[in-house]
Amino acid sequence: MARVYTFTRTSTTESENNNTVVSSLTPPTRDEVVAQLEKHFSEHDKDMVTPEDISKLADEICKAFEELRDKPYGGFAKYCPEKPNLTISRYSNEWTLYDRERYPGDYSPLTIIPIKCSAIAFSMTVVTNTKRISLAYVSKECVF
């Protein structure tokens, strides 16, 4: 019977980025948020939004970013922070929206804010640990 000898070398290392303060990365400005919303809705013209709707959404999003500004990153996010950003998601039905927008709740506390505009009801999900905001809605042009 053959014998196998193995050697194991172990060492301890300090965690990465332990002295880096990353809690206050600059969120997007209101103008950047408005430009992103206008660009998105110009590409999806069946989803009817008015300039007042865009202004209302931008106000709510900017207010949420301001609340996140000085909060520290949490969980794994403190090791690999990115600039806080906004994602816009379209879904074909309410169930898919509900299911997909709550997925980040597995790794971060969520705040879900409903925003009712003239023709579309939006759901704004604030992911606290990664300082991300997702704006979601059920699109009229999504037919699967």
Backbone bond lengths (Angstrom), bond angles and torsions (degrees), N, CA, C in turn:
res aa  C-N    CA-C-N  psi(-1)  N-CA   C-N-CA  omega(-1)  CA-C   N-CA-C  phi
1 M - - - 1.442 - - 1.526 108.12 -
2 A 1.304 116.22 131.05 1.463 121.32 -177.34 1.522 109.68 -82.80
3 R 1.309 114.23 146.53 1.463 119.87 177.14 1.520 109.04 -110.26
4 V 1.318 113.48 145.54 1.457 119.69 178.68 1.516 107.48 -122.53
5 Y 1.326 115.15 129.41 1.454 120.57 177.10 1.523 108.28 -108.98
6 T 1.310 115.53 132.53 1.465 119.42 178.07 1.516 109.06 -123.18
7 F 1.304 114.54 147.35 1.450 120.95 176.43 1.530 107.52 -118.74
8 T 1.303 115.63 135.24 1.454 120.64 -179.64 1.515 108.60 -117.95
9 R 1.309 115.21 127.48 1.454 120.45 178.50 1.528 107.26 -110.89
10 T 1.296 117.05 125.59 1.458 121.28 179.02 1.513 109.03 -124.22
11 S 1.282 115.42 148.80 1.460 120.88 175.10 1.517 107.76 -152.63
12 T 1.281 116.21 158.73 1.458 120.48 178.06 1.514 108.75 -106.15
13 T 1.291 115.72 143.78 1.460 121.20 177.09 1.515 108.23 -129.19
14 E 1.315 113.91 154.12 1.457 118.21 177.60 1.523 109.40 -76.63
15 S 1.318 116.15 150.96 1.460 119.70 -179.85 1.526 110.02 -66.55
16 E 1.323 115.44 152.19 1.450 121.06 -179.10 1.518 111.26 -71.99
17 N 1.317 115.64 147.40 1.467 122.91 173.92 1.520 113.45 54.21
18 N 1.309 117.88 38.85 1.462 118.53 -176.96 1.523 113.14 -77.08
19 N 1.323 118.73 -15.61 1.463 120.58 179.68 1.529 112.27 -106.68
20 T 1.292 118.29 2.70 1.451 121.75 -176.36 1.524 110.04 -87.42
21 V 1.314 115.72 128.74 1.457 120.67 176.29 1.524 106.95 -96.34
22 V 1.314 116.63 116.30 1.462 120.82 -176.12 1.519 111.54 -125.90
23 S 1.301 117.59 22.42 1.455 118.89 -172.89 1.523 113.33 -77.90
24 S 1.321 118.90 -19.91 1.459 117.86 -174.39 1.521 112.25 -124.88
25 L 1.327 116.82 60.51 1.449 119.57 170.71 1.518 107.99 -73.07
26 T 1.308 117.17 145.07 1.452 121.56 -174.52 1.529 111.50 -72.75
27 P 1.327 117.31 121.20 1.470 119.70 176.91 1.524 110.03 -73.47
28 P 1.322 117.97 167.69 1.465 120.16 178.42 1.528 111.00 -63.75
29 T 1.310 115.23 149.35 1.464 120.34 178.53 1.527 109.86 -77.52
30 R 1.314 115.38 169.38 1.470 119.80 178.91 1.525 110.24 -62.38
31 D 1.325 117.05 -39.24 1.470 120.35 179.39 1.531 111.37 -63.13
32 E 1.332 117.42 -39.08 1.462 120.95 177.58 1.529 110.74 -65.88
33 V 1.328 116.62 -40.42 1.464 120.88 179.06 1.529 110.20 -65.43
34 V 1.337 116.99 -44.92 1.466 120.74 179.14 1.527 110.10 -62.31
35 A 1.331 117.58 -42.33 1.465 120.92 179.29 1.529 111.04 -62.76
36 Q 1.339 117.01 -41.10 1.465 120.39 178.95 1.535 110.57 -65.35
37 L 1.326 117.42 -42.51 1.465 120.72 178.54 1.532 111.38 -64.54
38 E 1.328 116.53 -45.12 1.464 119.87 179.68 1.523 111.30 -62.69
39 K 1.313 117.17 -41.44 1.464 120.95 179.03 1.535 110.19 -63.14
40 H 1.337 116.28 -45.64 1.465 120.14 -179.26 1.525 111.17 -60.55
41 F 1.320 116.86 -49.28 1.462 119.43 -175.42 1.530 112.77 -75.71
42 S 1.319 118.40 -20.13 1.466 119.39 173.32 1.528 110.41 -72.37
43 E 1.330 116.99 -29.99 1.465 121.36 177.47 1.530 112.18 -78.81
44 H 1.329 117.15 -23.23 1.471 122.39 -178.56 1.525 107.96 -121.34
45 D 1.319 116.26 74.34 1.457 120.57 -171.41 1.522 115.16 -75.50
46 K 1.331 118.96 -9.96 1.469 119.84 175.42 1.526 111.39 -76.57
47 D 1.327 116.48 -20.30 1.468 121.16 177.05 1.529 107.07 -87.32
48 M 1.325 115.64 98.66 1.455 121.76 -171.33 1.529 111.64 -76.88
49 V 1.329 115.69 116.22 1.459 121.69 171.99 1.524 108.23 -131.32
50 T 1.306 115.60 144.99 1.455 121.72 179.70 1.529 109.24 -97.34
51 P 1.319 117.47 165.46 1.477 119.57 174.40 1.533 112.32 -58.24
52 E 1.333 116.70 -32.20 1.468 119.79 177.37 1.532 110.77 -67.07
53 D 1.344 115.87 -37.91 1.463 120.37 177.03 1.534 110.34 -62.65
54 I 1.327 116.67 -44.50 1.471 120.72 179.79 1.516 110.25 -62.85
55 S 1.315 117.08 -41.09 1.471 120.80 178.52 1.532 110.80 -64.17
56 K 1.344 116.47 -43.13 1.472 120.81 178.86 1.527 110.58 -62.97
57 L 1.334 117.28 -44.80 1.468 121.03 178.41 1.521 111.09 -62.73
58 A 1.329 117.00 -44.19 1.465 120.69 -179.51 1.528 111.04 -61.98
59 D 1.332 117.00 -39.92 1.472 120.22 178.25 1.529 111.31 -61.81
60 E 1.330 116.45 -46.71 1.470 120.56 -179.74 1.528 111.61 -64.42
61 I 1.330 116.51 -41.54 1.468 120.57 -178.92 1.518 110.47 -66.77
62 C 1.319 117.33 -44.48 1.467 120.43 179.89 1.529 111.67 -64.88
63 K 1.327 116.38 -36.81 1.462 120.31 177.16 1.539 110.32 -63.14
64 A 1.329 116.49 -41.16 1.468 120.50 178.42 1.531 110.93 -66.73
65 F 1.331 117.80 -40.15 1.462 120.31 177.42 1.526 111.31 -63.83
66 E 1.324 117.30 -38.16 1.467 120.38 178.45 1.531 111.50 -64.58
67 E 1.331 116.46 -36.90 1.465 119.70 177.71 1.526 111.19 -67.52
68 L 1.334 117.38 -30.83 1.469 121.48 179.53 1.525 113.47 -83.19
69 R 1.323 117.42 -16.37 1.469 122.11 -170.19 1.530 113.77 -49.61
70 D 1.305 118.34 -52.34 1.464 120.62 -173.60 1.525 113.94 -99.92
71 K 1.326 117.34 3.04 1.461 119.06 175.56 1.523 108.74 -75.62
72 P 1.318 117.87 142.68 1.473 119.02 178.59 1.522 111.61 -73.75
73 Y 1.335 115.35 154.18 1.455 119.65 172.23 1.515 107.54 -66.51
74 G 1.310 117.63 148.42 1.449 120.80 -177.96 1.508 112.01 -121.54
75 G 1.316 116.27 165.61 1.455 121.93 176.43 1.509 112.37 58.78
76 F 1.317 117.33 -138.69 1.456 122.27 -178.74 1.522 111.75 -71.81
77 A 1.305 119.47 -17.80 1.460 122.72 -172.88 1.518 112.93 -65.24
78 K 1.321 118.67 -22.23 1.455 119.34 -178.16 1.521 112.31 -68.97
79 Y 1.316 117.86 -16.36 1.451 120.46 179.66 1.518 112.97 -87.40
80 C 1.308 117.85 -23.52 1.462 121.17 -175.68 1.528 109.77 -141.97
81 P 1.336 117.24 66.79 1.462 118.35 -176.81 1.522 111.59 -76.45
82 E 1.314 115.46 147.59 1.447 122.59 172.14 1.517 106.98 -123.49
83 K 1.315 115.73 164.31 1.453 119.39 177.00 1.526 108.61 -60.47
84 P 1.331 118.34 134.04 1.463 120.17 177.01 1.524 110.06 -54.64
85 N 1.330 116.64 138.12 1.461 118.41 -177.20 1.515 112.00 -142.50
86 L 1.330 114.07 171.38 1.452 123.23 -179.45 1.522 108.49 -114.78
87 T 1.327 115.94 131.20 1.458 120.16 171.58 1.524 107.92 -116.51
88 I 1.333 114.68 143.40 1.456 120.47 179.32 1.515 107.55 -116.04
89 S 1.332 116.42 122.95 1.468 121.49 -177.19 1.517 110.38 -119.83
90 R 1.332 115.30 140.85 1.460 122.10 176.18 1.518 107.86 -115.22
91 Y 1.316 116.10 138.02 1.462 121.15 -179.92 1.515 110.10 -127.94
92 S 1.330 115.87 159.18 1.456 120.35 -177.32 1.527 113.32 -86.33
93 N 1.345 117.32 -20.37 1.463 119.91 178.93 1.526 110.79 -153.93
94 E 1.311 115.74 167.07 1.467 121.68 -176.44 1.529 112.44 -64.83
95 W 1.316 117.87 -37.57 1.457 120.39 -178.20 1.524 111.14 -63.50
96 T 1.320 117.76 -44.40 1.460 120.95 178.92 1.522 110.45 -63.13
97 L 1.318 117.08 -42.33 1.462 121.07 176.76 1.523 110.06 -58.49
98 Y 1.317 116.50 -50.22 1.464 121.61 -179.25 1.524 110.89 -58.11
99 D 1.316 116.97 -46.82 1.456 121.88 -176.36 1.525 112.12 -67.64
100 R 1.302 117.92 -48.79 1.466 121.98 -174.76 1.522 113.22 -72.61
101 E 1.317 117.21 -34.80 1.462 119.20 -177.91 1.527 112.25 -75.49
102 R 1.305 117.78 -17.21 1.462 120.19 177.84 1.526 112.98 -94.59
103 Y 1.315 117.06 -3.14 1.463 121.08 179.57 1.533 113.44 -57.41
104 P 1.347 121.06 -43.48 1.473 119.61 179.25 1.525 113.67 -62.66
105 G 1.327 117.85 -11.02 1.460 121.32 177.20 1.517 112.83 -64.74
106 D 1.343 117.01 -13.53 1.457 120.06 176.29 1.526 112.11 -70.29
107 Y 1.340 116.99 -24.20 1.465 119.19 -177.08 1.525 113.94 -129.24
108 S 1.312 118.67 2.63 1.456 120.14 -179.00 1.526 110.52 -156.46
109 P 1.328 116.90 148.93 1.463 118.73 171.08 1.530 109.77 -65.45
110 L 1.325 116.85 141.22 1.457 122.27 -179.27 1.518 110.77 -117.37
111 T 1.327 114.94 150.15 1.451 121.72 167.88 1.518 105.90 -124.54
112 I 1.318 117.19 121.24 1.456 121.27 -177.99 1.526 108.24 -112.08
113 I 1.339 114.98 120.85 1.459 121.25 -175.41 1.528 108.97 -119.04
114 P 1.334 118.15 118.70 1.470 119.51 175.42 1.529 109.69 -78.80
115 I 1.336 116.05 137.64 1.466 121.59 177.62 1.523 107.20 -127.36
116 K 1.318 116.72 114.76 1.468 121.87 -179.64 1.518 108.93 -94.94
117 C 1.312 115.93 119.00 1.459 121.51 176.14 1.523 109.08 -107.70
118 S 1.319 117.57 -171.69 1.468 120.67 -172.70 1.521 113.36 -61.01
119 A 1.347 118.28 -42.78 1.462 119.61 -176.96 1.526 113.83 -123.17
120 I 1.323 117.67 -16.27 1.461 121.44 -174.51 1.528 109.62 -128.29
121 A 1.328 115.35 138.53 1.467 121.00 173.21 1.531 107.36 -96.85
122 F 1.327 116.79 118.72 1.450 122.78 -178.55 1.523 110.09 -98.47
123 S 1.319 115.82 156.26 1.457 122.62 173.81 1.521 106.88 -124.24
124 M 1.327 117.41 117.26 1.457 121.60 178.96 1.531 108.22 -101.80
125 T 1.334 116.66 118.60 1.455 122.40 -179.69 1.527 108.67 -107.09
126 V 1.333 116.59 120.85 1.454 121.90 178.33 1.527 107.56 -102.23
127 V 1.343 116.34 116.69 1.462 122.77 179.40 1.521 106.66 -95.42
128 T 1.319 116.99 107.74 1.450 122.27 -169.93 1.527 113.73 -66.32
129 N 1.331 118.94 -48.43 1.461 120.80 -174.25 1.516 113.35 -62.82
130 T 1.318 118.52 -38.27 1.459 120.86 -177.67 1.529 113.21 -100.72
131 K 1.319 117.77 0.47 1.460 123.78 179.34 1.527 111.35 54.45
132 R 1.319 115.75 48.71 1.458 121.25 177.88 1.518 108.82 -116.98
133 I 1.312 114.11 149.32 1.455 119.99 176.97 1.521 107.92 -124.99
134 S 1.324 115.29 131.84 1.454 121.40 178.56 1.520 108.30 -116.63
135 L 1.320 115.44 125.95 1.455 121.57 175.40 1.518 106.60 -105.04
136 A 1.325 117.44 121.32 1.463 121.36 -175.41 1.521 110.27 -128.20
137 Y 1.331 114.23 151.74 1.451 119.72 177.13 1.526 109.50 -157.85
138 V 1.333 115.29 163.38 1.460 121.15 176.17 1.527 106.61 -91.14
139 S 1.332 114.24 120.00 1.456 120.78 -175.01 1.524 111.34 -89.65
140 K 1.322 116.00 143.72 1.461 120.63 176.15 1.516 112.06 -77.07
141 E 1.343 117.01 -22.12 1.461 118.72 -177.89 1.521 113.43 -92.96
142 C 1.333 118.44 -3.99 1.462 121.11 176.79 1.524 108.80 -82.79
143 V 1.303 116.98 105.72 1.447 121.72 176.81 1.509 107.02 -124.98
144 F 1.315 116.04 111.86 1.475 120.31 -177.16 1.503 111.02 -112.71
